[in-house]
Amino acid sequence: MKKFLALTLAAILLSFCFVSCGAESEAYNLYVNSLKNAYKGMEAKVTVKLADTETVMEMKSSETAYSMSMDMLGMKSDVVYVDGVMYSSLDMGERGTQKFKQEMDIQKFVSENDTEVELPELPENALKDVVVETKDGKTGFTVTLDGKTYSDLLEEATGKEIGSAEDITITCEFNADGTISLLTMKSKITVAGKSMDMEMTMEFSSIGVAPEIKAPVDADSYSEMPNLGDLEGLVGDLLG
């Protein structure tokens, strides 16, 4: 799921890389400038609706810490990385809760949790249309991406066949100071012959300011991660 979000943001940026004028250039500058300080800190709430399923994530990040809480299919998971320790918990309801911790440096955490994404190239026909407008003092843009191109992009990045997607409509809104406030993505995808609506909303409450990220209050109750194999399995379950 986290790689999916990163690829969505990357795809928006790459959609404008081959143009240098008009609405495309204006949208490109809006988007790039809105995220230029995101590495310093970010807080966002992400809601993904797929058919009748809804997944909600709350994310915080800074240059040295990260946290994500996710509620999906009746299970709640939390990942916190702070002070050189990663804490992972998965609440499976009646099946109990798993809690693990492991010391690791920031480079290892980033590499093992897909927080960096290699940006592939998109062909020019991936970009269908760009509209930039200002309403009620807020500037935003809407862009349409070719569904097949984006499906191929996701399959290449994840190594998994995800089915097909219709053209994807992405809308971004920006605050008066130029920071991004809202990103939405809508499409219809087909998986295993079944067509379903897909919608993602990403609400940014803060960009460029490091949020406070603390270890869980019950950190002492977390078990040490026994080995790397178990770690990879748990992180996969938590992050999707």
DONU-252959 format. One record per atom (N, C-alpha, C): x, z, y; residue number from 1. Coordinates in pm, 1 decimal. Atoms other than C-alpha are relative to their C-alpha. Example, Ala and Ser with C-alpha at 12.3 -4.5 7.8 and 13.67 -1.06 7.14 Angstrom:
// DONU-252959
- px,pz,py,num
- 89.0,0.0,-119.0,1 $
- 1230.0,780.0,-450.0,1 $
- 90.0,0.0,120.0,1 $
- -82.0,-6.0,-119.0,2 $
- 1367.0,714.0,-106.0,2 $
- -77.0,73.0,109.0,2 $
END
This chain:
// DONU-252959
- px,pz,py,num
- 82.5,0.0,-120.8,1 $
- 0.0,0.0,0.0,1 $
- 86.0,0.0,125.8,1 $
- -83.2,-7.1,-119.2,2 $
- 276.4,86.3,245.0,2 $
- 71.4,-132.2,23.7,2 $
- -63.4,129.9,-15.8,3 $
- 456.1,-241.0,178.1,3 $
- -101.1,-101.5,51.4,3 $
- 106.3,88.8,-47.2,4 $
- 124.5,-422.0,231.7,4 $
- -16.8,12.5,150.8,4 $
- 13.2,-21.9,-143.8,5 $
- 94.8,-264.6,578.4,5 $
- 118.8,-57.1,75.0,5 $
- -119.8,51.0,-66.6,6 $
- 452.5,-348.4,667.5,6 $
- -0.4,-152.1,3.6,6 $
- 5.2,145.0,4.7,7 $
- 403.9,-707.9,557.4,7 $
- -105.2,-55.3,94.6,7 $
- 102.3,42.9,-94.7,8 $
- 87.1,-734.0,764.4,8 $
- 57.0,-6.2,140.6,8 $
- -61.2,-2.2,-132.1,9 $
- 275.7,-632.2,1077.8,9 $
- 105.7,-109.2,11.8,9 $
- -103.9,102.6,-2.1,10 $
- 564.6,-861.9,986.1,10 $
- -60.4,-139.3,11.2,10 $
- 63.5,131.9,-2.5,11 $
- 330.1,-1155.9,930.9,11 $
- -50.2,-35.2,139.3,11 $
- 44.6,25.1,-136.8,12 $
- 181.9,-1117.1,1278.2,12 $
- 117.3,-44.6,85.5,12 $
- -118.2,32.2,-79.3,13 $
- 525.5,-1119.9,1434.0,13 $
- 53.6,-138.4,-35.2,13 $
- -56.9,127.0,43.2,14 $
- 646.8,-1413.6,1226.0,14 $
- -88.9,-118.1,35.3,14 $
- 92.1,107.7,-32.8,15 $
- 336.8,-1615.1,1312.4,15 $
- 33.3,-64.2,133.2,15 $
- -30.4,50.8,-132.3,16 $
- 465.8,-1653.9,1665.5,16 $
- 144.5,-47.3,15.0,16 $
- -143.3,22.3,-14.6,17 $
- 834.0,-1710.3,1590.7,17 $
- 35.7,-145.9,28.9,17 $
- -33.6,140.2,-17.9,18 $
- 814.6,-2088.7,1606.2,18 $
- -57.2,-57.8,129.3,18 $
- 57.6,48.9,-124.0,19 $
- 635.1,-2113.5,1943.2,19 $
- 65.5,69.1,118.4,19 $
- -64.9,-58.6,-116.6,20 $
- 756.5,-2047.3,2294.8,20 $
- -78.7,-21.3,128.7,20 $
- 76.8,23.9,-121.0,21 $
- 474.0,-2126.4,2534.8,21 $
- -146.0,31.5,-23.7,21 $
- 143.7,-16.1,9.2,22 $
- 107.0,-2072.4,2611.4,22 $
- -42.7,135.1,-55.1,22 $
- 57.5,-123.5,51.6,23 $
- -114.1,-1811.5,2444.1,23 $
- 85.4,60.7,-110.1,23 $
- -83.0,-51.1,108.0,24 $
- 117.3,-1786.3,2144.4,24 $
- 115.9,83.2,55.0,24 $
- -111.6,-72.0,-59.4,25 $
- 409.5,-1681.4,2364.3,25 $
- -46.2,131.2,61.8,25 $
- 51.9,-122.4,-61.1,26 $
- 195.7,-1430.0,2553.7,26 $
- -32.4,103.8,-106.9,26 $
- 33.8,-92.0,108.5,27 $
- 66.1,-1277.1,2229.6,27 $
- 126.0,55.6,-65.4,27 $
- -126.9,-42.1,59.5,28 $
- 417.4,-1268.3,2084.6,28 $
- 64.0,110.3,84.2,28 $
- -62.6,-98.8,-88.3,29 $
- 550.5,-1080.0,2388.1,29 $
- -78.1,131.1,0.8,29 $
- 82.3,-120.7,5.1,30 $
- 258.7,-836.0,2383.9,30 $
- 31.4,80.9,-124.8,30 $
- -17.8,-68.4,128.2,31 $
- 312.8,-756.7,2018.5,31 $
- 139.6,60.5,-12.5,31 $
- -138.2,-47.8,13.5,32 $
- 692.5,-728.3,2026.2,32 $
- 25.3,118.0,93.6,32 $
- -23.8,-106.8,-97.3,33 $
- 699.0,-516.1,2341.2,33 $
- -76.1,127.5,-35.2,33 $
- 81.4,-117.7,33.3,34 $
- 425.0,-286.0,2210.4,34 $
- 64.9,85.7,-106.9,34 $
- -60.3,-72.0,112.1,35 $
- 637.9,-188.3,1910.4,35 $
- 149.0,25.9,17.7,35 $
- -145.3,-7.9,-15.9,36 $
- 988.1,-187.2,2060.8,36 $
- 53.7,142.1,-12.1,36 $
- -45.3,-139.3,11.7,37 $
- 1003.7,194.3,2064.5,37 $
- -61.2,70.8,-121.2,37 $
- 67.0,-61.8,114.8,38 $
- 813.5,249.5,1739.3,38 $
- 97.3,75.0,-90.4,38 $
- -97.9,-66.4,85.6,39 $
- 1135.4,347.2,1561.2,39 $
- 23.5,144.8,42.7,39 $
- -19.8,-136.2,-49.0,40 $
- 1152.1,658.6,1780.7,40 $
- -108.7,95.1,-51.2,40 $
- 109.0,-83.5,48.7,41 $
- 816.1,782.3,1658.6,41 $
- -131.8,-74.9,2.5,41 $
- 128.8,66.9,8.3,42 $
- 466.5,675.8,1560.0,42 $
- -99.4,88.8,-73.4,42 $
- 110.1,-64.9,70.2,43 $
- 131.8,824.7,1461.7,43 $
- -113.5,-100.6,-11.0,43 $
- 105.8,98.6,19.2,44 $
- -142.7,611.2,1312.1,44 $
- -92.1,41.2,-113.9,44 $
- 98.0,-18.0,107.0,45 $
- -457.1,626.9,1102.4,45 $
- -37.0,-138.2,-50.8,45 $
- 26.5,129.8,61.4,46 $
- -512.4,341.5,860.6,46 $
- -119.0,12.5,-94.7,46 $
- 116.1,4.0,88.4,47 $
- -844.1,261.9,694.6,47 $
- -7.4,-138.2,-63.8,47 $
- 8.5,126.3,72.4,48 $
- -862.5,-7.2,426.5,48 $
- -129.1,0.6,-82.1,48 $
- 124.8,15.2,74.8,49 $
- -1200.9,-121.2,294.9,49 $
- 10.0,-124.4,-86.1,49 $
- -4.2,110.2,95.6,50 $
- -1206.8,-338.1,-15.3,50 $
- -123.0,11.3,-88.3,50 $
- 129.3,-7.7,68.0,51 $
- -1551.8,-414.3,-153.1,51 $
- -64.8,133.9,32.7,51 $
- 63.9,-129.8,-24.2,52 $
- -1709.3,-66.9,-197.3,52 $
- 100.0,115.0,3.9,52 $
- -103.6,-103.3,2.0,53 $
- -1378.0,120.7,-194.6,53 $
- 62.4,16.0,138.1,53 $
- -63.9,-27.2,-128.8,54 $
- -1232.3,288.4,113.4,54 $
- 119.4,91.8,-20.4,54 $
- -122.5,-79.7,3.9,55 $
- -878.5,422.2,146.5,55 $
- 38.0,37.9,142.4,55 $
- -35.9,-48.0,-132.8,56 $
- -776.7,636.4,443.6,56 $
- 138.7,61.7,-6.5,56 $
- -135.8,-53.2,-6.8,57 $
- -415.6,710.8,536.9,57 $
- 29.0,47.8,141.4,57 $
- -49.3,-47.8,-127.8,58 $
- -265.9,916.7,816.1,58 $
- 151.4,5.5,-8.4,58 $
- -144.2,16.5,8.2,59 $
- 95.8,836.3,892.7,59 $
- 68.0,50.9,126.0,59 $
- -85.3,-42.5,-109.8,60 $
- 365.5,993.5,1110.3,60 $
- 143.1,-36.6,-35.5,60 $
- -139.6,31.1,27.9,61 $
- 724.3,884.0,1147.5,61 $
- 84.0,22.6,124.2,61 $
- -99.5,-9.6,-106.1,62 $
- 1035.0,947.7,1353.8,62 $
- 128.2,-59.8,-55.8,62 $
- -126.4,55.6,47.8,63 $
- 1398.9,846.9,1322.1,63 $
- 53.9,76.1,-120.5,63 $
- -56.0,-81.4,108.5,64 $
- 1464.8,1128.0,1071.2,64 $
- -104.4,62.4,-91.4,64 $
- 103.9,-64.5,80.4,65 $
- 1128.0,1231.7,925.8,65 $
- -119.0,-94.2,-16.0,65 $
- 113.7,86.4,31.7,66 $
- 813.8,1080.7,775.9,66 $
- -104.2,81.9,-74.4,66 $
- 106.6,-61.5,79.8,67 $
- 475.8,1193.0,646.0,67 $
- -115.2,-98.2,-14.3,67 $
- 118.3,81.6,23.1,68 $
- 175.2,1018.8,493.6,68 $
- -96.1,75.8,-89.6,68 $
- 106.9,-57.3,80.8,69 $
- -153.3,1158.8,366.0,69 $
- -95.8,-113.0,-34.0,69 $
- 86.3,108.4,42.7,70 $
- -377.0,930.8,163.1,70 $
- -113.3,52.4,-86.7,70 $
- 118.9,-35.1,77.0,71 $
- -729.7,967.9,24.3,71 $
- -54.5,-128.8,-59.4,71 $
- 41.7,123.0,65.7,72 $
- -820.8,705.3,-234.8,72 $
- -59.0,31.0,-136.8,72 $
- 65.3,-11.8,130.2,73 $
- -1063.3,694.1,-527.4,73 $
- -10.6,145.8,-45.8,73 $
- 17.4,-140.6,35.0,74 $
- -1119.2,1069.5,-514.8,74 $
- 128.0,76.7,-19.0,74 $
- -128.0,-68.0,12.1,75 $
- -748.7,1148.4,-525.7,75 $
- 65.8,9.6,137.8,75 $
- -68.9,-20.5,-126.8,76 $
- -549.3,1290.3,-236.1,76 $
- 149.1,17.3,-25.5,76 $
- -145.2,-8.8,16.7,77 $
- -176.1,1245.0,-202.5,77 $
- 66.7,22.4,134.8,77 $
- -78.7,-26.0,-120.3,78 $
- 84.8,1356.3,47.6,78 $
- 147.0,-24.6,-30.8,78 $
- -144.5,17.2,7.3,79 $
- 444.1,1249.0,101.5,79 $
- 57.2,46.1,133.0,79 $
- -65.7,-49.2,-120.8,80 $
- 662.8,1435.0,350.2,80 $
- 150.3,-7.6,-22.3,80 $
- -146.3,-1.1,3.6,81 $
- 1029.3,1368.0,420.3,81 $
- 48.4,67.7,127.6,81 $
- -48.6,-74.0,-115.9,82 $
- 1195.6,1622.9,648.5,82 $
- 121.4,82.9,-40.6,82 $
- -120.0,-80.8,22.9,83 $
- 1533.9,1795.9,673.0,83 $
- 69.1,-34.5,-132.1,83 $
- -71.5,43.9,118.9,84 $
- 1675.6,1588.3,387.5,84 $
- -69.5,27.1,-131.3,84 $
- 74.4,-27.5,122.6,85 $
- 1402.9,1675.6,135.2,85 $
- -130.0,-80.6,1.3,85 $
- 127.3,68.4,14.2,86 $
- 1112.1,1462.5,9.4,86 $
- -93.7,86.0,-84.5,86 $
- 103.8,-75.9,68.8,87 $
- 796.6,1651.6,-88.7,87 $
- -113.5,-96.7,-35.4,87 $
- 106.5,88.6,45.4,88 $
- 534.8,1465.3,-296.8,88 $
- -105.1,81.9,-73.3,88 $
- 108.1,-70.2,70.9,89 $
- 197.4,1597.7,-404.8,89 $
- -113.2,-97.0,-27.9,89 $
- 112.9,83.2,40.1,90 $
- -94.5,1438.0,-586.3,90 $
- -109.2,90.3,-55.0,90 $
- 114.8,-81.6,40.5,91 $
- -431.1,1616.7,-609.5,91 $
- -96.9,-89.3,-76.4,91 $
- 85.0,82.4,86.3,92 $
- -626.0,1470.7,-902.5,92 $
- -129.2,71.0,-37.5,92 $
- 125.5,-69.4,23.5,93 $
- -924.5,1702.9,-878.5,93 $
- 5.9,90.5,-120.3,93 $
- 7.4,-84.0,119.1,94 $
- -1016.1,1855.5,-1213.4,94 $
- 125.4,-8.7,-85.8,94 $
- -123.2,16.6,79.2,95 $
- -691.3,1724.5,-1362.1,95 $
- 117.6,73.9,61.3,95 $
- -104.9,-81.9,-58.9,96 $
- -492.4,1945.6,-1128.3,96 $
- 80.2,-72.2,106.8,96 $
- -84.2,52.7,-106.7,97 $
- -225.0,1887.7,-866.4,97 $
- 146.4,2.4,-41.8,97 $
- -143.0,8.7,26.6,98 $
- 132.0,1769.9,-912.5,98 $
- 75.1,14.4,131.7,98 $
- -81.2,-18.8,-119.4,99 $
- 392.8,1885.6,-661.7,99 $
- 147.4,-2.3,-38.1,99 $
- -142.0,12.7,27.7,100 $
- 756.1,1779.5,-662.7,100 $
- 78.6,-10.1,130.5,100 $
- -88.2,15.6,-114.8,101 $
- 1049.9,1791.5,-422.9,101 $
- 136.1,-45.4,-48.8,101 $
- -133.7,47.8,35.4,102 $
- 1390.2,1628.5,-419.6,102 $
- 82.3,-17.9,127.1,102 $
- -90.7,21.8,-111.8,103 $
- 1685.7,1635.7,-183.9,103 $
- 49.4,-144.1,-2.5,103 $
- -55.1,135.1,-10.8,104 $
- 1793.6,1293.0,-59.7,104 $
- 29.5,-29.1,146.2,104 $
- -29.9,34.6,-138.8,105 $
- 1953.7,1142.6,248.0,105 $
- -98.4,-105.1,47.6,105 $
- 99.1,87.7,-60.2,106 $
- 1755.8,925.9,486.8,106 $
- 13.5,-143.4,-49.4,106 $
- -18.9,136.9,48.2,107 $
- 1912.1,600.0,363.9,107 $
- -62.3,-19.3,-137.8,107 $
- 57.9,9.4,133.6,108 $
- 1807.8,670.9,6.3,108 $
- -151.1,4.1,6.2,108 $
- 146.1,-7.7,-13.2,109 $
- 1456.3,767.9,112.9,109 $
- -56.2,-133.7,46.0,109 $
- 47.1,127.9,-52.2,110 $
- 1416.4,445.0,309.4,110 $
- 4.7,-107.6,-107.6,110 $
- -15.0,105.4,99.5,111 $
- 1546.3,224.4,28.2,111 $
- -95.2,17.7,-117.8,111 $
- 84.0,-24.1,116.9,112 $
- 1338.8,389.2,-246.5,112 $
- -148.5,-3.1,32.6,112 $
- 141.3,-5.9,-35.7,113 $
- 1014.2,394.5,-49.4,113 $
- -46.7,-119.7,80.0,113 $
- 42.5,126.5,-59.3,114 $
- 999.8,37.9,84.9,114 $
- -35.3,12.8,147.2,114 $
- 27.0,-9.7,-141.9,115 $
- 1013.5,140.6,449.5,115 $
- 68.1,-113.0,76.9,115 $
- -58.3,118.4,-60.4,116 $
- 1224.5,-167.3,518.6,116 $
- -47.1,-121.2,-79.1,116 $
- 52.3,119.7,64.0,117 $
- 1085.0,-513.6,447.4,117 $
- 79.0,-121.0,46.7,117 $
- -68.1,124.6,-35.4,118 $
- 1282.1,-836.5,433.6,118 $
- -103.7,-99.0,50.4,118 $
- 99.0,87.3,-61.8,119 $
- 1103.8,-1082.4,662.8,119 $
- 17.4,-144.3,-47.0,119 $
- -7.6,140.0,43.2,120 $
- 1032.7,-1417.3,497.0,120 $
- -45.8,-91.9,113.0,120 $
- 43.7,95.8,-100.1,121 $
- 968.4,-1734.2,694.2,121 $
- -141.6,-47.1,-30.8,121 $
- 133.7,56.2,15.1,122 $
- 617.8,-1865.6,755.6,122 $
- -0.7,-141.2,57.7,122 $
- 8.6,136.1,-54.0,123 $
- 543.6,-2237.2,799.9,123 $
- -92.7,-4.7,120.4,123 $
- 78.4,9.6,-121.8,124 $
- 384.0,-2358.4,1121.6,124 $
- -150.3,-0.4,-27.1,124 $
- 143.6,7.7,25.6,125 $
- 47.5,-2424.7,956.7,125 $
- -61.0,134.6,-37.1,125 $
- 55.2,-133.3,26.3,126 $
- 14.5,-2050.6,885.0,126 $
- -78.3,51.5,119.7,126 $
- 66.5,-44.0,-121.9,127 $
- -98.0,-2005.7,1245.0,127 $
- -113.1,-96.4,33.9,127 $
- 115.4,84.8,-25.0,128 $
- -450.1,-2136.9,1302.8,128 $
- -40.7,-0.2,147.5,128 $
- 52.7,-8.8,-135.0,129 $
- -540.0,-2011.1,1648.6,129 $
- 46.4,130.7,63.0,129 $
- -33.9,-122.2,-72.8,130 $
- -441.6,-1758.4,1916.0,130 $
- -84.6,4.8,126.6,130 $
- 79.1,-20.3,-121.4,131 $
- -671.0,-1620.5,2186.3,131 $
- 43.4,132.4,62.3,131 $
- -39.7,-119.9,-73.6,132 $
- -546.2,-1372.5,2448.7,132 $
- -102.1,24.3,109.6,132 $
- 98.5,-29.8,-103.0,133 $
- -796.1,-1195.1,2672.3,133 $
- 11.0,144.6,44.3,133 $
- 1.2,-134.2,-55.8,134 $
- -840.5,-887.8,2891.8,134 $
- -144.0,42.7,26.9,134 $
- 133.8,-54.6,-20.1,135 $
- -1154.3,-673.6,2882.9,135 $
- 11.5,147.3,35.9,135 $
- 1.6,-140.1,-41.9,136 $
- -1219.5,-345.2,3062.8,136 $
- 140.4,55.3,21.3,136 $
- -135.5,-45.2,-30.0,137 $
- -856.9,-327.1,3169.4,137 $
- 94.4,0.5,-117.3,137 $
- -85.4,3.8,118.1,138 $
- -724.6,-368.8,2815.1,138 $
- 24.0,-143.8,-43.4,138 $
- -36.4,133.6,46.3,139 $
- -539.1,-675.6,2694.3,139 $
- 9.3,-1.3,-151.3,139 $
- -8.7,12.6,144.7,140 $
- -560.8,-798.6,2339.2,140 $
- 7.9,-145.8,-40.3,140 $
- 0.5,137.1,48.6,141 $
- -532.3,-1104.8,2121.8,141 $
- -57.2,-4.5,-140.6,141 $
- 48.9,26.8,134.7,142 $
- -685.8,-1254.3,1811.3,142 $
- 77.3,-119.6,-55.1,142 $
- -73.8,108.1,64.8,143 $
- -489.4,-1470.4,1568.5,143 $
- -54.9,-19.0,-140.7,143 $
- 45.9,30.8,135.2,144 $
- -596.2,-1644.5,1248.1,144 $
- 116.8,-52.9,-81.2,144 $
- -108.1,42.0,89.3,145 $
- -347.8,-1678.1,962.7,145 $
- -57.4,-69.7,-122.1,145 $
- 40.6,71.9,119.5,146 $
- -374.0,-1919.3,673.7,146 $
- 0.1,93.1,-120.2,146 $
- 15.1,-94.0,110.1,147 $
- -501.9,-1722.8,374.4,147 $
- 93.2,-26.8,-116.1,147 $
- -86.1,32.3,114.0,148 $
- -307.1,-1907.2,106.3,148 $
- 144.9,38.1,28.3,148 $
- -137.5,-32.9,-35.4,149 $
- 20.4,-1865.2,293.0,149 $
- 23.2,149.6,-9.2,149 $
- -17.8,-144.7,3.3,150 $
- -34.8,-1492.4,330.4,150 $
- -7.2,54.0,-142.3,150 $
- 5.4,-40.9,140.4,151 $
- -135.0,-1453.6,-35.7,151 $
- 133.0,-25.7,-69.0,151 $
- -129.8,32.6,59.1,152 $
- 184.7,-1628.9,-139.0,152 $
- 107.2,95.8,49.2,152 $
- -96.8,-92.6,-58.1,153 $
- 380.8,-1403.1,96.5,153 $
- -5.3,135.0,-69.7,153 $
- 15.1,-129.4,65.8,154 $
- 240.4,-1087.1,-59.9,154 $
- 47.0,-4.5,-144.9,154 $
- -41.0,11.6,139.7,155 $
- 294.5,-1211.3,-414.3,155 $
- 151.8,-7.3,-11.5,155 $
- -145.5,11.0,2.4,156 $
- 654.4,-1302.1,-336.5,156 $
- 66.0,134.4,27.1,156 $
- -60.9,-126.8,-38.9,157 $
- 724.7,-964.3,-176.7,157 $
- -22.4,109.3,-103.6,157 $
- 33.6,-107.7,93.2,158 $
- 549.4,-746.3,-436.4,158 $
- 29.0,-35.7,-144.9,158 $
- -20.8,40.8,137.7,159 $
- 613.4,-953.6,-747.5,159 $
- -125.0,7.1,-84.5,159 $
- 126.4,-11.1,72.3,160 $
- 245.7,-924.7,-837.5,160 $
- -96.2,-108.7,46.4,160 $
- 102.1,98.4,-35.1,161 $
- -30.7,-1183.0,-850.7,161 $
- -120.6,74.3,55.4,161 $
- 108.4,-76.0,-63.4,162 $
- -297.9,-1061.8,-607.4,162 $
- -127.3,-80.7,16.9,162 $
- 118.1,82.7,-17.5,163 $
- -545.3,-1348.9,-623.7,163 $
- 14.2,-86.2,124.5,163 $
- -2.6,87.3,-116.5,164 $
- -641.2,-1564.5,-326.0,164 $
- -75.2,63.8,115.2,164 $
- 65.2,-53.2,-119.8,165 $
- -752.6,-1495.3,30.0,165 $
- -44.0,-114.6,89.0,165 $
- 40.8,94.9,-101.9,166 $
- -949.9,-1686.5,288.5,166 $
- 83.9,25.7,125.4,166 $
- -75.2,-21.3,-123.5,167 $
- -810.1,-1723.0,638.5,167 $
- -21.8,142.3,49.9,167 $
- 0.2,-140.1,-40.8,168 $
- -725.4,-1380.6,783.6,168 $
- -5.3,8.1,152.0,168 $
- 12.3,-19.6,-144.2,169 $
- -842.2,-1281.8,1130.9,169 $
- 58.5,134.5,38.4,169 $
- -67.2,-122.0,-44.0,170 $
- -617.7,-1027.0,1302.0,170 $
- -21.0,16.7,149.6,170 $
- 21.8,-32.4,-141.0,171 $
- -701.7,-857.7,1632.0,171 $
- 86.4,118.7,38.7,171 $
- -80.9,-110.0,-52.7,172 $
- -467.8,-638.7,1836.5,172 $
- -48.0,36.0,140.6,172 $
- 32.7,-47.8,-133.7,173 $
- -551.6,-425.7,2140.4,173 $
- 114.2,87.5,48.8,173 $
- -114.4,-69.1,-57.7,174 $
- -301.5,-269.3,2379.9,174 $
- -43.4,91.2,114.6,174 $
- 25.2,-92.2,-110.4,175 $
- -299.6,26.8,2617.7,175 $
- 55.4,-56.7,130.5,175 $
- -46.6,44.8,-131.1,176 $
- -232.3,-8.4,2990.0,176 $
- 151.9,2.6,9.7,176 $
- -146.4,-8.3,-4.5,177 $
- 131.9,94.2,2929.7,177 $
- 67.7,-99.3,-94.0,177 $
- -55.5,103.7,86.6,178 $
- 174.8,-192.5,2683.4,178 $
- 12.2,38.0,-146.0,178 $
- -9.0,-40.7,140.4,179 $
- 175.5,12.8,2361.8,179 $
- -124.8,-44.8,-75.1,179 $
- 112.6,44.7,81.3,180 $
- -46.0,-101.9,2077.8,180 $
- -93.1,117.3,-28.6,180 $
- 98.0,-105.7,27.1,181 $
- -367.8,97.4,2027.1,181 $
- -81.8,-27.5,-124.8,181 $
- 87.5,32.9,112.3,182 $
- -557.4,-90.7,1756.7,182 $
- 39.6,-133.1,-61.1,182 $
- -21.6,123.6,73.7,183 $
- -497.9,-350.5,1488.6,183 $
- -106.7,-9.0,-108.3,183 $
- 97.5,20.6,107.6,184 $
- -769.6,-492.0,1266.7,184 $
- 30.3,-130.9,-71.4,184 $
- -19.7,119.6,80.2,185 $
- -746.9,-745.1,986.7,185 $
- -119.2,-16.5,-92.6,185 $
- 117.9,25.6,82.0,186 $
- -1044.9,-906.0,814.0,186 $
- 18.1,-129.7,-78.0,186 $
- -6.2,118.8,82.9,187 $
- -1066.5,-1150.8,527.9,187 $
- -92.4,18.5,-120.3,187 $
- 70.9,-8.1,127.7,188 $
- -1235.9,-1224.7,196.7,188 $
- 98.8,-42.0,-106.8,188 $
- -97.6,30.5,103.6,189 $
- -1020.4,-1214.2,-115.2,189 $
- -69.7,-14.9,-135.1,189 $
- 52.0,20.6,135.4,190 $
- -1076.6,-1320.9,-472.8,190 $
- 102.3,50.7,-99.9,190 $
- -86.7,-57.6,101.7,191 $
- -928.9,-1116.5,-757.7,191 $
- -72.1,-5.9,-133.7,191 $
- 58.8,12.5,134.0,192 $
- -995.4,-1194.7,-1126.2,192 $
- -137.9,-65.6,6.7,192 $
- 124.8,73.3,-10.2,193 $
- -1270.3,-1434.5,-1021.3,193 $
- -109.2,67.0,80.8,193 $
- 100.2,-73.2,-78.5,194 $
- -1451.5,-1174.9,-809.1,194 $
- 37.1,-3.4,146.4,194 $
- -23.2,7.6,-143.4,195 $
- -1486.3,-1229.6,-435.3,195 $
- -45.8,128.7,67.4,195 $
- 34.8,-124.5,-68.2,196 $
- -1488.0,-926.4,-206.3,196 $
- 53.7,-0.4,142.3,196 $
- -43.5,-12.6,-138.7,197 $
- -1462.5,-843.3,162.4,197 $
- 114.2,99.6,9.6,197 $
- -111.8,-89.5,-23.1,198 $
- -1142.7,-682.1,285.7,198 $
- 16.4,20.4,150.5,198 $
- -18.7,-31.1,-141.2,199 $
- -1094.2,-504.5,618.6,199 $
- 99.1,114.8,14.7,199 $
- -94.8,-106.4,-28.8,200 $
- -802.7,-299.6,749.1,200 $
- -2.7,31.7,148.5,200 $
- -5.1,-44.4,-139.0,201 $
- -806.8,-95.0,1069.4,201 $
- 115.6,97.8,14.2,201 $
- -114.5,-86.5,-25.7,202 $
- -492.1,66.0,1207.8,202 $
- -11.1,50.5,143.9,202 $
- 15.9,-60.4,-131.1,203 $
- -547.8,307.2,1498.3,203 $
- 126.3,78.8,34.9,203 $
- -123.4,-65.0,-42.1,204 $
- -232.3,411.6,1682.9,204 $
- -31.9,106.5,104.9,204 $
- 21.0,-107.6,-97.7,205 $
- -251.6,750.5,1856.1,205 $
- 124.6,25.8,82.8,205 $
- -125.0,-21.5,-72.8,206 $
- 114.1,751.0,1963.0,206 $
- 104.6,-100.8,-45.7,206 $
- -110.0,91.0,29.1,207 $
- 403.6,505.9,1985.0,207 $
- 118.0,38.4,88.9,207 $
- -119.6,-25.2,-78.6,208 $
- 759.8,582.2,2094.3,208 $
- 32.3,145.8,23.3,208 $
- -22.5,-144.3,-14.2,209 $
- 730.8,962.2,2080.6,209 $
- 7.5,61.5,-138.9,209 $
- -17.6,-60.0,132.8,210 $
- 861.6,1158.6,1782.8,210 $
- -103.4,110.1,-22.0,210 $
- 97.9,-104.0,27.7,211 $
- 574.7,1360.9,1631.4,211 $
- 64.7,118.0,-72.4,211 $
- -50.0,-115.8,73.6,212 $
- 621.1,1707.1,1486.2,212 $
- -34.0,-16.2,-147.8,212 $
- 17.9,13.6,145.0,213 $
- 670.5,1680.4,1109.9,213 $
- 66.6,118.7,-66.1,213 $
- -51.1,-120.2,64.1,214 $
- 710.6,1997.4,906.0,214 $
- -13.0,-10.0,-151.8,214 $
- 13.1,-11.1,145.6,215 $
- 765.2,2076.1,539.5,215 $
- -133.7,65.4,-32.8,215 $
- 126.1,-65.3,38.1,216 $
- 449.6,2181.6,350.6,216 $
- 12.9,152.1,8.5,216 $
- -3.8,-145.7,-14.7,217 $
- 356.9,2546.0,410.2,217 $
- 30.7,68.3,-133.1,217 $
- -27.5,-55.8,132.3,218 $
- 380.8,2602.2,33.6,218 $
- 118.4,-69.6,-66.4,218 $
- -114.6,75.8,51.9,219 $
- 711.7,2416.7,-3.9,219 $
- 70.2,71.4,-114.6,219 $
- -68.6,-75.3,105.2,220 $
- 851.7,2696.7,-221.3,220 $
- -65.8,-16.2,-136.1,220 $
- 70.5,15.8,127.5,221 $
- 589.9,2621.2,-485.9,221 $
- 23.3,-136.9,-63.0,221 $
- -25.5,133.8,52.8,222 $
- 708.3,2260.4,-532.3,222 $
- 110.7,6.5,-104.5,222 $
- -99.9,4.5,106.4,223 $
- 899.8,2190.3,-853.4,223 $
- 106.6,-102.9,33.1,223 $
- -107.0,97.3,-18.5,224 $
- 1234.3,2014.1,-850.4,224 $
- -30.3,-124.4,-83.5,224 $
- 20.0,123.8,74.0,225 $
- 1206.3,1650.1,-948.9,225 $
- 99.5,-7.8,-114.9,225 $
- -91.1,-6.8,114.2,226 $
- 1351.2,1632.9,-1304.5,226 $
- 97.8,-115.5,-10.8,226 $
- -92.4,113.1,9.9,227 $
- 1496.6,1280.3,-1296.8,227 $
- -53.5,-116.2,81.1,227 $
- 34.4,113.1,-84.9,228 $
- 1493.6,949.8,-1111.8,228 $
- -117.6,-78.4,-55.4,228 $
- 109.8,74.0,59.5,229 $
- 1255.3,785.9,-1358.6,229 $
- -134.4,60.4,36.3,229 $
- 124.4,-66.5,-36.6,230 $
- 987.4,1044.0,-1295.0,230 $
- -28.2,-16.4,148.5,230 $
- 17.2,16.4,-144.6,231 $
- 1046.9,1014.3,-921.1,231 $
- -60.3,-136.0,32.5,231 $
- 49.2,133.4,-29.5,232 $
- 991.5,640.1,-921.3,232 $
- -145.5,-14.3,-43.5,232 $
- 137.6,8.4,45.8,233 $
- 673.0,678.7,-1124.8,233 $
- -95.6,70.5,93.2,233 $
- 86.2,-77.3,-89.9,234 $
- 532.0,944.0,-893.6,234 $
- -17.2,-70.4,134.5,234 $
- 8.9,69.2,-128.4,235 $
- 616.9,755.3,-575.4,235 $
- -88.2,-123.3,-11.6,235 $
- 85.7,115.4,21.5,236 $
- 453.1,445.8,-722.1,236 $
- -146.2,37.4,-0.5,236 $
- 138.9,-46.2,2.1,237 $
- 135.1,640.8,-792.6,237 $
- -48.1,39.3,137.7,237 $
- 41.2,-49.2,-131.4,238 $
- 132.4,793.0,-445.6,238 $
- -14.8,-110.3,102.5,238 $
- -3.5,99.4,-106.0,239 $
- 214.6,488.8,-236.7,239 $
- -67.8,-129.9,-36.3,239 $
- 70.8,120.8,39.6,240 $
- 46.7,215.5,-437.0,240 $
- 88.8,-123.0,-9.2,240 $
END
